[in-house]
């Protein structure tokens, strides 16, 4: 479970960094790319978190 937690934290950190880069980017294509990356990483983190919760509730 600690491995999942570490990965979850890394995904959330990476998503936040992408969001920051997106907000600071002056090039439209870079802004769009980092926006997509931030959204994708956030979705992945949400999925990992849901898997962790499911695993806890089922005891597996």
The first five atom37 places (N, CA, C, CB, O) and aatype in JSON, in Angstrom:
{
  "aatype": [20, 20, 20, 20, 20, 20, 20, 20, 20, 20, 20, 20, 20, 20, 20, 20, 20, 20, 20, 20, 20, 20, 20, 20, 20, 20, 20, 20, 20, 20, 20, 20, 20, 20, 20, 20, 20, 20, 20, 20, 20, 20, 20, 20, 20, 20, 20, 20, 20, 20, 20, 20, 20, 20, 20, 20, 20, 20, 20, 20],
  "atom_mask": [
    [1, 1, 1, 1, 1],
    [1, 1, 1, 1, 1],
    [1, 1, 1, 1, 1],
    [1, 1, 1, 1, 1],
    [1, 1, 1, 1, 1],
    [1, 1, 1, 1, 1],
    [1, 1, 1, 1, 1],
    [1, 1, 1, 1, 1],
    [1, 1, 1, 1, 1],
    [1, 1, 1, 1, 1],
    [1, 1, 1, 1, 1],
    [1, 1, 1, 1, 1],
    [1, 1, 1, 1, 1],
    [1, 1, 1, 1, 1],
    [1, 1, 1, 1, 1],
    [1, 1, 1, 1, 1],
    [1, 1, 1, 1, 1],
    [1, 1, 1, 1, 1],
    [1, 1, 1, 1, 1],
    [1, 1, 1, 1, 1],
    [1, 1, 1, 1, 1],
    [1, 1, 1, 1, 1],
    [1, 1, 1, 1, 1],
    [1, 1, 1, 1, 1],
    [1, 1, 1, 1, 1],
    [1, 1, 1, 1, 1],
    [1, 1, 1, 1, 1],
    [1, 1, 1, 1, 1],
    [1, 1, 1, 1, 1],
    [1, 1, 1, 1, 1],
    [1, 1, 1, 1, 1],
    [1, 1, 1, 1, 1],
    [1, 1, 1, 1, 1],
    [1, 1, 1, 1, 1],
    [1, 1, 1, 1, 1],
    [1, 1, 1, 1, 1],
    [1, 1, 1, 1, 1],
    [1, 1, 1, 1, 1],
    [1, 1, 1, 1, 1],
    [1, 1, 1, 1, 1],
    [1, 1, 1, 1, 1],
    [1, 1, 1, 1, 1],
    [1, 1, 1, 1, 1],
    [1, 1, 1, 1, 1],
    [1, 1, 1, 1, 1],
    [1, 1, 1, 1, 1],
    [1, 1, 1, 1, 1],
    [1, 1, 1, 1, 1],
    [1, 1, 1, 1, 1],
    [1, 1, 1, 1, 1],
    [1, 1, 1, 1, 1],
    [1, 1, 1, 1, 1],
    [1, 1, 1, 1, 1],
    [1, 1, 1, 1, 1],
    [1, 1, 1, 1, 1],
    [1, 1, 1, 1, 1],
    [1, 1, 1, 1, 1],
    [1, 1, 1, 1, 1],
    [1, 1, 1, 1, 1],
    [1, 1, 1, 1, 1]
  ],
  "atom_positions": [
    [[0.83, -1.19, 0.0], [0.0, 0.0, 0.0], [0.88, 1.26, 0.0], [-0.94, 0.0, 1.22], [0.49, 2.28, -0.57]],
    [[2.04, 1.19, 0.63], [2.93, 2.35, 0.66], [3.41, 2.72, -0.74], [4.13, 2.08, 1.58], [3.61, 3.89, -1.06]],
    [[3.61, 1.68, -1.59], [4.02, 1.95, -2.97], [2.94, 2.73, -3.71], [4.32, 0.65, -3.71], [3.24, 3.66, -4.45]],
    [[1.68, 2.34, -3.5], [0.58, 3.07, -4.11], [0.54, 4.51, -3.62], [-0.76, 2.38, -3.81], [0.34, 5.44, -4.41]],
    [[0.75, 4.7, -2.34], [0.72, 6.04, -1.77], [1.83, 6.91, -2.35], [0.85, 5.98, -0.24], [1.62, 8.08, -2.66]],
    [[3.02, 6.32, -2.5], [4.14, 7.06, -3.09], [3.83, 7.46, -4.53], [5.42, 6.22, -3.05], [4.09, 8.59, -4.93]],
    [[3.27, 6.53, -5.28], [2.94, 6.83, -6.67], [1.83, 7.86, -6.77], [2.52, 5.55, -7.4], [1.85, 8.73, -7.64]],
    [[0.87, 7.77, -5.87], [-0.22, 8.75, -5.83], [0.34, 10.15, -5.58], [-1.25, 8.37, -4.74], [-0.03, 11.11, -6.26]],
    [[1.23, 10.26, -4.62], [1.84, 11.56, -4.31], [2.65, 12.09, -5.49], [2.74, 11.45, -3.08], [2.61, 13.28, -5.79]],
    [[3.37, 11.19, -6.16], [4.17, 11.6, -7.32], [3.26, 12.08, -8.45], [5.05, 10.45, -7.81], [3.54, 13.1, -9.08]],
    [[2.18, 11.36, -8.71], [1.25, 11.79, -9.75], [0.65, 13.16, -9.44], [0.14, 10.76, -9.93], [0.54, 14.01, -10.32]],
    [[0.26, 13.36, -8.19], [-0.32, 14.65, -7.79], [0.71, 15.78, -7.92], [-0.85, 14.57, -6.32], [0.39, 16.88, -8.38]],
    [[1.95, 15.51, -7.53], [3.02, 16.5, -7.65], [3.3, 16.83, -9.11], [4.3, 16.0, -6.98], [3.42, 18.0, -9.48]],
    [[3.39, 15.8, -9.94], [3.64, 16.01, -11.36], [2.49, 16.79, -12.01], [3.83, 14.66, -12.07], [2.72, 17.66, -12.84]],
    [[1.26, 16.47, -11.62], [0.11, 17.19, -12.16], [0.17, 18.67, -11.77], [-1.21, 16.56, -11.66], [-0.12, 19.54, -12.59]],
    [[0.53, 18.94, -10.53], [0.63, 20.33, -10.06], [1.74, 21.08, -10.81], [0.9, 20.37, -8.55], [1.58, 22.25, -11.14]],
    [[2.85, 20.4, -11.06], [3.94, 21.04, -11.81], [3.51, 21.34, -13.24], [5.19, 20.15, -11.8], [3.83, 22.4, -13.78]],
    [[2.8, 20.41, -13.86], [2.3, 20.64, -15.22], [1.32, 21.8, -15.24], [1.63, 19.38, -15.78], [1.32, 22.61, -16.17]],
    [[0.49, 21.89, -14.22], [-0.47, 22.99, -14.14], [0.27, 24.33, -14.02], [-1.43, 22.78, -12.94], [-0.12, 25.31, -14.64]],
    [[1.32, 24.35, -13.22], [2.11, 25.56, -13.05], [2.76, 25.97, -14.37], [3.17, 25.37, -11.97], [2.72, 27.14, -14.75]],
    [[3.36, 25.0, -15.05], [4.0, 25.29, -16.34], [2.95, 25.79, -17.33], [4.71, 24.03, -16.89], [3.2, 26.73, -18.08]],
    [[1.79, 25.15, -17.33], [0.7, 25.58, -18.2], [0.34, 27.04, -17.93], [-0.53, 24.69, -18.0], [0.18, 27.83, -18.87]],
    [[0.21, 27.38, -16.68], [-0.17, 28.74, -16.32], [0.89, 29.77, -16.68], [-0.45, 28.82, -14.84], [0.58, 30.93, -16.96]],
    [[2.15, 29.34, -16.69], [3.25, 30.27, -16.97], [3.64, 30.32, -18.44], [4.44, 29.9, -16.16], [4.3, 31.26, -18.87]],
    [[3.24, 29.31, -19.19], [3.66, 29.22, -20.59], [3.06, 30.37, -21.41], [3.25, 27.87, -21.2], [1.89, 30.72, -21.26]],
    [[3.88, 30.92, -22.28], [3.4, 31.98, -23.16], [3.05, 31.41, -24.53], [4.46, 33.09, -23.3], [2.25, 32.01, -25.26]],
    [[3.63, 30.29, -24.89], [3.34, 29.64, -26.16], [2.04, 28.84, -26.03], [4.52, 28.72, -26.6], [1.9, 28.02, -25.13]],
    [[1.1, 29.09, -26.92], [-0.22, 28.46, -26.84], [-0.14, 26.95, -26.93], [-1.11, 28.99, -27.94], [-0.84, 26.25, -26.19]],
    [[0.68, 26.43, -27.82], [0.79, 24.97, -27.97], [1.35, 24.32, -26.7], [1.68, 24.62, -29.17], [0.89, 23.26, -26.29]],
    [[2.33, 24.95, -26.09], [2.89, 24.43, -24.83], [1.85, 24.5, -23.72], [4.16, 25.23, -24.42], [1.71, 23.57, -22.93]],
    [[1.11, 25.59, -23.68], [0.07, 25.75, -22.68], [-0.97, 24.63, -22.81], [-0.6, 27.13, -22.81], [-1.38, 24.03, -21.82]],
    [[-1.4, 24.37, -24.04], [-2.38, 23.32, -24.28], [-1.84, 21.94, -23.91], [-2.82, 23.33, -25.74], [-2.54, 21.12, -23.32]],
    [[-0.58, 21.69, -24.27], [0.02, 20.4, -23.97], [0.13, 20.17, -22.45], [1.41, 20.3, -24.62], [-0.21, 19.1, -21.96]],
    [[0.59, 21.18, -21.73], [0.73, 21.02, -20.28], [-0.62, 20.98, -19.58], [1.58, 22.14, -19.71], [-0.76, 20.38, -18.52]],
    [[-1.61, 21.62, -20.17], [-2.97, 21.51, -19.64], [-3.46, 20.07, -19.77], [-3.93, 22.48, -20.37], [-4.0, 19.5, -18.82]],
    [[-3.27, 19.48, -20.95], [-3.67, 18.08, -21.16], [-2.91, 17.14, -20.23], [-3.44, 17.67, -22.62], [-3.49, 16.21, -19.67]],
    [[-1.6, 17.38, -20.08], [-0.81, 16.55, -19.17], [-1.31, 16.65, -17.73], [0.67, 16.95, -19.23], [-1.43, 15.64, -17.04]],
    [[-1.61, 17.85, -17.28], [-2.1, 18.05, -15.92], [-3.43, 17.32, -15.72], [-2.28, 19.55, -15.62], [-3.63, 16.66, -14.7]],
    [[-4.31, 17.44, -16.7], [-5.6, 16.75, -16.59], [-5.43, 15.24, -16.6], [-6.52, 17.16, -17.73], [-6.08, 14.53, -15.83]],
    [[-4.55, 14.75, -17.45], [-4.32, 13.31, -17.55], [-3.7, 12.76, -16.26], [-3.4, 13.01, -18.74], [-4.13, 11.73, -15.75]],
    [[-2.7, 13.44, -15.74], [-2.05, 13.0, -14.5], [-3.01, 13.05, -13.32], [-0.82, 13.85, -14.21], [-2.97, 12.19, -12.44]],
    [[-3.87, 14.05, -13.29], [-4.88, 14.14, -12.23], [-5.85, 12.97, -12.32], [-5.63, 15.47, -12.31], [-6.21, 12.38, -11.3]],
    [[-6.27, 12.64, -13.54], [-7.17, 11.5, -13.73], [-6.51, 10.2, -13.3], [-7.61, 11.4, -15.2], [-7.14, 9.36, -12.66]],
    [[-5.23, 10.03, -13.64], [-4.51, 8.83, -13.22], [-4.4, 8.76, -11.69], [-3.1, 8.81, -13.84], [-4.59, 7.69, -11.11]],
    [[-4.11, 9.88, -11.07], [-4.02, 9.92, -9.61], [-5.37, 9.57, -8.99], [-3.56, 11.3, -9.13], [-5.42, 8.84, -7.99]],
    [[-6.44, 10.07, -9.57], [-7.78, 9.74, -9.06], [-8.06, 8.25, -9.16], [-8.85, 10.53, -9.83], [-8.65, 7.66, -8.26]],
    [[-7.63, 7.65, -10.27], [-7.83, 6.21, -10.46], [-7.02, 5.39, -9.45], [-7.45, 5.8, -11.88], [-7.51, 4.4, -8.91]],
    [[-5.79, 5.8, -9.21], [-4.97, 5.11, -8.21], [-5.61, 5.24, -6.83], [-3.52, 5.68, -8.18], [-5.66, 4.27, -6.07]],
    [[-6.09, 6.43, -6.51], [-6.72, 6.64, -5.21], [-7.98, 5.77, -5.06], [-7.08, 8.12, -5.04], [-8.21, 5.19, -4.0]],
    [[-8.77, 5.69, -6.12], [-9.97, 4.84, -6.08], [-9.59, 3.37, -5.91], [-10.8, 5.02, -7.36], [-10.26, 2.65, -5.17]],
    [[-8.54, 2.93, -6.57], [-8.08, 1.55, -6.43], [-7.62, 1.28, -5.0], [-6.93, 1.26, -7.42], [-7.88, 0.2, -4.46]],
    [[-6.95, 2.26, -4.41], [-6.51, 2.11, -3.02], [-7.7, 1.99, -2.09], [-5.62, 3.29, -2.61], [-7.72, 1.14, -1.2]],
    [[-8.69, 2.83, -2.29], [-9.89, 2.79, -1.44], [-10.65, 1.48, -1.62], [-10.81, 3.97, -1.76], [-11.13, 0.9, -0.65]],
    [[-10.74, 1.03, -2.86], [-11.41, -0.23, -3.14], [-10.67, -1.4, -2.49], [-11.52, -0.46, -4.66], [-11.28, -2.3, -1.91]],
    [[-9.34, -1.35, -2.58], [-8.52, -2.4, -2.0], [-8.69, -2.44, -0.48], [-7.04, -2.2, -2.37], [-8.76, -3.51, 0.12]],
    [[-8.74, -1.26, 0.14], [-8.93, -1.19, 1.59], [-10.3, -1.74, 1.99], [-8.79, 0.27, 2.08], [-10.42, -2.48, 2.98]],
    [[-11.33, -1.39, 1.22], [-12.67, -1.8, 1.6], [-12.91, -3.3, 1.38], [-13.69, -1.01, 0.81], [-13.74, -3.9, 2.05]],
    [[-12.17, -3.89, 0.44], [-12.34, -5.33, 0.2], [-11.31, -6.16, 0.94], [-12.26, -5.62, -1.29], [-11.42, -7.39, 1.03]],
    [[-10.31, -5.5, 1.48], [-9.3, -6.21, 2.26], [-8.3, -6.97, 1.41], [-9.96, -7.16, 3.19], [-7.66, -7.9, 1.89]],
    [[-8.15, -6.58, 0.14], [-7.18, -7.26, -0.72], [-5.96, -6.44, -0.96], [-7.79, -7.62, -2.03], [-5.05, -6.88, -1.66]]
  ]
}
